[in-house]
Amino acid sequence: MSASGPKLAPPPPAEALPKDRSPFAHLLHALNQPLTGLQCSLELAAAGPRRPEQYSRTIRESLELTLRMRVLVEALRELADLEHTDLDRGQAFALDQLLGETAEELQPVAETLHVKLATRYDTPLSVQADRRALAALTFRFLESVLSLAGEGTELLIAATRGEGQGALTVCWIDGPPPEHSPFSRPELGLLIAQAGWERAGAQWERQRAAGGQSCTIRLPLARSGEVSQDAKAENLR
């Protein structure tokens, strides 16, 4: 299936983490705010007698802060798991085939969110990496983008190839900012996706334009340029 994606104007410089801060350090820094808020809330509740409605409000606020901390801790755990995964090790496989499978798997989610999934593949792309780990990472990435896309818009997944590289580009139109942005579940999903793809040896570029975003992932092609028979068998499992 082919389709044209959102028309993105020339974007400003890509958003990125501070160069001196790792994703892990970034999330630990973000965790400090709700943790401090929870401590202050509980200290106020324990400072002296309060009316029942005040205790009730404190409990609600504490639960909300705890939920935000849990989301951040889950993201930290995912990053820690990535540190023990050799994403760049494995046999050659067809990246375009993996993208198609993932898009098909997410089609019911897209329909529920009223987002149109469009795919465009210029040519087969053979890359060498851990296919199963990359499949999970691709699902996490596209699922997060679907959650960020605006209702009634189109999400374009394009795969192209250049000199020795395959490129995966995902374009979407933003929906309303999610709750607790920029540390919502889908935005943290993009952060984890970036860390995973870079660990797999890819280059990650994220750009914004008026009303939309794009992420481009460039990954070296397999040296042979062909998927091995063993990899084909793995792809069918």
SELO-819044 format. One record per residue (C-alpha): x, y, z; residue in three letters; residue number from 0. Coordinates in pm, 1 decimal, always signed. Layout:
BEGIN
+----------+----------+----------+-----+-----+
|        x |        y |        z |  aa |   i |
+----------+----------+----------+-----+-----+
|        X |        Y |        Z | ala | NUM |
...
+----------+----------+----------+-----+-----+
This chain:
BEGIN
+----------+----------+----------+-----+-----+
|        x |        y |        z |  aa |   i |
+----------+----------+----------+-----+-----+
|     +0.0 |     +0.0 |     +0.0 | met |   0 |
|   +131.9 |   +343.5 |    -79.9 | ser |   1 |
|    +19.7 |   +679.8 |    +41.5 | ala |   2 |
|   +148.8 |  +1027.1 |    +85.9 | ser |   3 |
|   +226.8 |  +1130.0 |   +440.3 | gly |   4 |
|   +175.1 |  +1459.0 |   +618.1 | pro |   5 |
|   +339.4 |  +1749.6 |   +439.0 | lys |   6 |
|   +613.1 |  +1859.0 |   +673.4 | leu |   7 |
|   +774.3 |  +2196.5 |   +619.5 | ala |   8 |
|  +1153.1 |  +2227.0 |   +661.5 | pro |   9 |
|  +1188.5 |  +2142.8 |  +1030.2 | pro |  10 |
|  +1388.4 |  +2322.8 |  +1297.4 | pro |  11 |
|  +1684.9 |  +2142.8 |  +1455.5 | pro |  12 |
|  +1590.3 |  +1801.2 |  +1583.8 | ala |  13 |
|  +1486.7 |  +1766.8 |  +1944.7 | glu |  14 |
|  +1735.2 |  +1565.7 |  +2140.5 | ala |  15 |
|  +1848.9 |  +1491.2 |  +2490.2 | leu |  16 |
|  +2130.4 |  +1708.0 |  +2628.2 | pro |  17 |
|  +2448.6 |  +1561.8 |  +2488.1 | lys |  18 |
|  +2596.2 |  +1526.4 |  +2836.3 | asp |  19 |
|  +2293.7 |  +1336.3 |  +2971.4 | arg |  20 |
|  +2210.9 |   +973.3 |  +2898.0 | ser |  21 |
|  +1847.7 |   +854.2 |  +2871.6 | pro |  22 |
|  +1897.1 |   +683.9 |  +3207.5 | phe |  23 |
|  +2015.7 |  +1005.8 |  +3372.8 | ala |  24 |
|  +1734.6 |  +1197.5 |  +3200.7 | his |  25 |
|  +1470.2 |   +970.7 |  +3354.0 | leu |  26 |
|  +1632.9 |   +974.2 |  +3697.3 | leu |  27 |
|  +1623.4 |  +1353.3 |  +3685.3 | his |  28 |
|  +1255.6 |  +1342.1 |  +3586.5 | ala |  29 |
|  +1180.1 |  +1101.3 |  +3872.6 | leu |  30 |
|  +1300.5 |  +1355.1 |  +4127.6 | asn |  31 |
|  +1003.8 |  +1590.8 |  +4075.8 | gln |  32 |
|   +713.7 |  +1355.3 |  +4160.6 | pro |  33 |
|   +924.4 |  +1194.0 |  +4435.0 | leu |  34 |
|   +980.3 |  +1533.2 |  +4599.7 | thr |  35 |
|   +612.6 |  +1619.3 |  +4555.9 | gly |  36 |
|   +506.8 |  +1294.3 |  +4720.8 | leu |  37 |
|   +735.6 |  +1355.7 |  +5015.8 | gln |  38 |
|   +603.5 |  +1709.5 |  +5065.5 | cys |  39 |
|   +242.4 |  +1592.1 |  +5040.8 | ser |  40 |
|   +292.5 |  +1322.9 |  +5302.5 | leu |  41 |
|   +485.7 |  +1556.2 |  +5533.1 | glu |  42 |
|   +197.8 |  +1805.2 |  +5525.5 | leu |  43 |
|    -52.4 |  +1529.2 |  +5600.3 | ala |  44 |
|   +154.4 |  +1417.0 |  +5900.2 | ala |  45 |
|   +216.6 |  +1769.3 |  +6033.6 | ala |  46 |
|   -101.3 |  +1781.3 |  +6240.0 | gly |  47 |
|   -474.7 |  +1716.3 |  +6251.3 | pro |  48 |
|   -653.9 |  +1794.4 |  +5925.0 | arg |  49 |
|  -1009.8 |  +1784.4 |  +5801.1 | arg |  50 |
|  -1125.8 |  +1459.7 |  +5629.5 | pro |  51 |
|  -1152.4 |  +1630.2 |  +5288.4 | glu |  52 |
|   -791.7 |  +1747.6 |  +5323.0 | gln |  53 |
|   -674.3 |  +1394.7 |  +5391.6 | tyr |  54 |
|   -879.8 |  +1273.5 |  +5096.0 | ser |  55 |
|   -719.7 |  +1532.9 |  +4867.1 | arg |  56 |
|   -372.6 |  +1439.7 |  +4992.6 | thr |  57 |
|   -437.7 |  +1071.9 |  +4918.4 | ile |  58 |
|   -556.2 |  +1151.7 |  +4564.5 | arg |  59 |
|   -252.9 |  +1369.8 |  +4498.9 | glu |  60 |
|    -19.4 |  +1105.3 |  +4642.2 | ser |  61 |
|   -172.0 |   +835.3 |  +4423.8 | leu |  62 |
|   -129.3 |  +1055.5 |  +4115.8 | glu |  63 |
|   +235.5 |  +1122.8 |  +4201.4 | leu |  64 |
|   +290.6 |   +751.8 |  +4266.2 | thr |  65 |
|   +145.5 |   +666.9 |  +3924.3 | leu |  66 |
|   +381.7 |   +914.1 |  +3755.2 | arg |  67 |
|   +675.0 |   +759.4 |  +3941.4 | met |  68 |
|   +566.5 |   +410.2 |  +3839.6 | arg |  69 |
|   +559.6 |   +508.5 |  +3471.5 | val |  70 |
|   +911.6 |   +649.5 |  +3499.2 | leu |  71 |
|  +1040.5 |   +344.4 |  +3686.8 | val |  72 |
|   +894.0 |   +115.3 |  +3419.8 | glu |  73 |
|  +1079.7 |   +316.5 |  +3155.5 | ala |  74 |
|  +1401.7 |   +290.3 |  +3357.5 | leu |  75 |
|  +1355.9 |    -86.7 |  +3374.0 | arg |  76 |
|  +1310.5 |   -104.0 |  +2995.3 | glu |  77 |
|  +1630.6 |    +93.5 |  +2946.8 | leu |  78 |
|  +1812.9 |   -135.9 |  +3188.0 | ala |  79 |
|  +1689.3 |   -439.9 |  +2992.8 | asp |  80 |
|  +1820.6 |   -285.2 |  +2670.2 | leu |  81 |
|  +2164.7 |   -260.5 |  +2826.7 | glu |  82 |
|  +2173.0 |   -640.5 |  +2846.9 | his |  83 |
|  +2048.5 |   -701.4 |  +2491.5 | thr |  84 |
|  +2284.6 |   -731.4 |  +2195.2 | asp |  85 |
|  +2052.7 |   -571.8 |  +1941.4 | leu |  86 |
|  +2329.3 |   -547.8 |  +1682.1 | asp |  87 |
|  +2396.7 |   -923.1 |  +1691.6 | arg |  88 |
|  +2206.6 |  -1164.6 |  +1472.5 | gly |  89 |
|  +2142.0 |  -1280.0 |  +1118.3 | gln |  90 |
|  +2033.1 |  -1076.3 |   +819.3 | ala |  91 |
|  +1659.3 |  -1027.6 |   +777.9 | phe |  92 |
|  +1418.6 |   -814.5 |   +575.5 | ala |  93 |
|  +1346.6 |   -495.7 |   +769.0 | leu |  94 |
|  +1066.0 |   -396.3 |   +531.1 | asp |  95 |
|   +893.4 |   -728.1 |   +598.6 | gln |  96 |
|   +920.2 |   -670.3 |   +974.4 | leu |  97 |
|   +769.9 |   -321.9 |   +936.0 | leu |  98 |
|   +480.2 |   -460.8 |   +735.1 | gly |  99 |
|   +410.1 |   -727.5 |   +995.9 | glu | 100 |
|   +420.2 |   -473.4 |  +1277.8 | thr | 101 |
|   +193.8 |   -230.0 |  +1093.4 | ala | 102 |
|    -56.9 |   -510.4 |  +1033.1 | glu | 103 |
|    -43.3 |   -610.7 |  +1399.6 | glu | 104 |
|   -113.0 |   -251.9 |  +1506.3 | leu | 105 |
|   -394.2 |   -197.2 |  +1256.7 | gln | 106 |
|   -670.7 |   -266.7 |  +1514.6 | pro | 107 |
|   -508.8 |    -14.2 |  +1750.7 | val | 108 |
|   -494.3 |   +243.7 |  +1471.0 | ala | 109 |
|   -861.7 |   +188.6 |  +1391.1 | glu | 110 |
|   -955.3 |   +234.3 |  +1755.9 | thr | 111 |
|   -761.0 |   +561.2 |  +1768.4 | leu | 112 |
|   -902.1 |   +670.0 |  +1428.1 | his | 113 |
|   -553.9 |   +702.5 |  +1277.8 | val | 114 |
|   -483.6 |   +582.2 |   +923.4 | lys | 115 |
|   -173.0 |   +366.2 |   +885.8 | leu | 116 |
|     +2.4 |   +409.0 |   +550.2 | ala | 117 |
|   +317.0 |   +224.0 |   +441.2 | thr | 118 |
|   +556.4 |   +294.3 |   +155.8 | arg | 119 |
|   +852.2 |    +70.4 |    +76.1 | tyr | 120 |
|  +1076.2 |   +153.6 |   -220.5 | asp | 121 |
|  +1288.2 |   -158.7 |   -208.2 | thr | 122 |
|  +1361.4 |   -462.9 |    +10.8 | pro | 123 |
|  +1597.5 |   -382.4 |   +297.6 | leu | 124 |
|  +1824.3 |   -648.2 |   +442.5 | ser | 125 |
|  +1977.4 |   -559.2 |   +779.9 | val | 126 |
|  +2172.2 |   -760.3 |  +1033.6 | gln | 127 |
|  +2051.0 |   -749.0 |  +1393.1 | ala | 128 |
|  +1856.6 |   -944.1 |  +1654.5 | asp | 129 |
|  +1523.4 |   -972.7 |  +1472.0 | arg | 130 |
|  +1312.9 |  -1066.2 |  +1773.3 | arg | 131 |
|  +1450.1 |   -784.3 |  +1986.6 | ala | 132 |
|  +1411.5 |   -538.9 |  +1700.0 | leu | 133 |
|  +1054.5 |   -657.1 |  +1641.8 | ala | 134 |
|   +965.2 |   -573.9 |  +2003.4 | ala | 135 |
|  +1138.7 |   -237.4 |  +1972.3 | leu | 136 |
|   +958.8 |   -157.2 |  +1646.0 | thr | 137 |
|   +623.2 |   -241.6 |  +1801.9 | phe | 138 |
|   +699.8 |    -19.9 |  +2104.1 | arg | 139 |
|   +804.5 |   +262.9 |  +1875.2 | phe | 140 |
|   +504.3 |   +254.9 |  +1641.4 | leu | 141 |
|   +258.4 |   +198.6 |  +1925.7 | glu | 142 |
|   +392.5 |   +512.7 |  +2096.0 | ser | 143 |
|   +365.2 |   +716.3 |  +1776.8 | val | 144 |
|     +4.5 |   +600.8 |  +1728.5 | leu | 145 |
|    -78.4 |   +727.8 |  +2076.8 | ser | 146 |
|    +72.7 |  +1067.4 |  +1995.2 | leu | 147 |
|    -92.6 |  +1106.4 |  +1653.7 | ala | 148 |
|   -403.5 |  +1318.1 |  +1619.8 | gly | 149 |
|   -743.6 |  +1158.4 |  +1568.2 | glu | 150 |
|   -842.6 |  +1146.9 |  +1200.6 | gly | 151 |
|   -484.6 |  +1191.9 |  +1073.9 | thr | 152 |
|   -245.3 |   +967.8 |   +883.8 | glu | 153 |
|    +68.1 |   +798.1 |  +1011.2 | leu | 154 |
|   +315.5 |   +721.6 |   +732.4 | leu | 155 |
|   +578.4 |   +448.2 |   +763.4 | ile | 156 |
|   +834.0 |   +464.6 |   +482.1 | ala | 157 |
|  +1138.3 |   +245.9 |   +418.4 | ala | 158 |
|  +1404.9 |   +352.5 |   +168.5 | thr | 159 |
|  +1766.9 |   +270.6 |    +98.0 | arg | 160 |
|  +2074.7 |   +478.3 |    +24.6 | gly | 161 |
|  +2446.2 |   +409.9 |     +0.6 | glu | 162 |
|  +2493.3 |   +112.3 |   +229.2 | gly | 163 |
|  +2209.1 |   +222.0 |   +456.6 | gln | 164 |
|  +1842.4 |   +150.2 |   +503.3 | gly | 165 |
|  +1620.9 |   +426.7 |   +636.4 | ala | 166 |
|  +1295.6 |   +395.4 |   +827.9 | leu | 167 |
|  +1098.5 |   +721.1 |   +843.7 | thr | 168 |
|   +778.7 |   +764.7 |  +1042.7 | val | 169 |
|   +575.1 |  +1086.4 |  +1000.8 | cys | 170 |
|   +268.1 |  +1188.6 |  +1194.9 | trp | 171 |
|    +48.8 |  +1485.4 |  +1287.3 | ile | 172 |
|    +42.0 |  +1559.1 |  +1660.3 | asp | 173 |
|   -268.8 |  +1522.9 |  +1867.2 | gly | 174 |
|   -328.5 |  +1713.3 |  +2192.7 | pro | 175 |
|    -31.6 |  +1698.4 |  +2433.0 | pro | 176 |
|    -66.2 |  +1387.5 |  +2648.7 | pro | 177 |
|   -108.5 |  +1413.2 |  +3023.5 | glu | 178 |
|   +219.8 |  +1460.0 |  +3209.9 | his | 179 |
|   +404.0 |  +1556.5 |  +2890.8 | ser | 180 |
|   +696.2 |  +1529.7 |  +2823.2 | pro | 181 |
|   +707.5 |  +1223.2 |  +3048.2 | phe | 182 |
|   +388.7 |  +1049.2 |  +2934.3 | ser | 183 |
|   +395.8 |   +679.4 |  +2845.3 | arg | 184 |
|   +408.4 |   +733.8 |  +2465.5 | pro | 185 |
|   +675.8 |  +1002.8 |  +2489.3 | glu | 186 |
|   +883.9 |   +777.7 |  +2712.2 | leu | 187 |
|   +824.7 |   +506.7 |  +2452.3 | gly | 188 |
|   +998.2 |   +724.5 |  +2193.2 | leu | 189 |
|  +1288.9 |   +779.7 |  +2430.8 | leu | 190 |
|  +1324.4 |   +404.6 |  +2483.2 | ile | 191 |
|  +1294.9 |   +343.7 |  +2108.9 | ala | 192 |
|  +1573.6 |   +592.7 |  +2044.4 | gln | 193 |
|  +1799.7 |   +423.8 |  +2299.4 | ala | 194 |
|  +1724.4 |    +79.7 |  +2152.9 | gly | 195 |
|  +1778.6 |   +170.8 |  +1789.2 | trp | 196 |
|  +2103.7 |   +347.4 |  +1872.5 | glu | 197 |
|  +2217.2 |    +39.5 |  +2064.9 | arg | 198 |
|  +2142.8 |   -159.7 |  +1748.5 | ala | 199 |
|  +2389.1 |    +63.2 |  +1562.3 | gly | 200 |
|  +2133.4 |   +294.6 |  +1402.6 | ala | 201 |
|  +2133.3 |   +672.2 |  +1370.6 | gln | 202 |
|  +1823.7 |   +839.7 |  +1515.1 | trp | 203 |
|  +1691.2 |  +1176.8 |  +1403.0 | glu | 204 |
|  +1371.8 |  +1335.3 |  +1535.2 | arg | 205 |
|  +1231.9 |  +1653.8 |  +1385.0 | gln | 206 |
|   +934.6 |  +1881.6 |  +1442.9 | arg | 207 |
|   +741.7 |  +2094.1 |  +1197.6 | ala | 208 |
|   +420.0 |  +2289.7 |  +1222.5 | ala | 209 |
|   +172.8 |  +2045.5 |  +1370.8 | gly | 210 |
|   +374.0 |  +1732.3 |  +1296.9 | gly | 211 |
|   +682.1 |  +1526.7 |  +1370.8 | gln | 212 |
|   +903.4 |  +1273.9 |  +1198.9 | ser | 213 |
|  +1156.1 |  +1018.7 |  +1317.9 | cys | 214 |
|  +1417.3 |   +881.3 |  +1080.7 | thr | 215 |
|  +1623.1 |   +575.1 |  +1170.0 | ile | 216 |
|  +1922.8 |   +486.0 |   +953.9 | arg | 217 |
|  +2065.8 |   +138.1 |   +986.7 | leu | 218 |
|  +2356.8 |    -20.4 |   +795.1 | pro | 219 |
|  +2246.6 |   -276.2 |   +538.6 | leu | 220 |
|  +2365.7 |   -634.6 |   +566.7 | ala | 221 |
|  +2691.9 |   -680.4 |   +378.3 | arg | 222 |
|  +2558.1 |   -946.1 |   +148.8 | ser | 223 |
|  +2251.2 |   -736.2 |    +66.8 | gly | 224 |
|  +2046.8 |  -1056.3 |    +76.7 | glu | 225 |
|  +1859.3 |  -1237.4 |   +348.2 | val | 226 |
|  +2015.5 |  -1574.8 |   +421.0 | ser | 227 |
|  +1812.8 |  -1893.9 |   +401.8 | gln | 228 |
|  +1845.5 |  -1934.9 |   +778.5 | asp | 229 |
|  +1715.6 |  -1580.9 |   +831.5 | ala | 230 |
|  +1423.2 |  -1644.9 |   +598.5 | lys | 231 |
|  +1331.5 |  -1945.2 |   +806.3 | ala | 232 |
|  +1358.0 |  -1732.3 |  +1121.1 | glu | 233 |
|  +1130.8 |  -1469.6 |   +966.9 | asn | 234 |
|   +860.2 |  -1732.4 |   +913.0 | leu | 235 |
|   +856.1 |  -1851.0 |  +1272.9 | arg | 236 |
+----------+----------+----------+-----+-----+
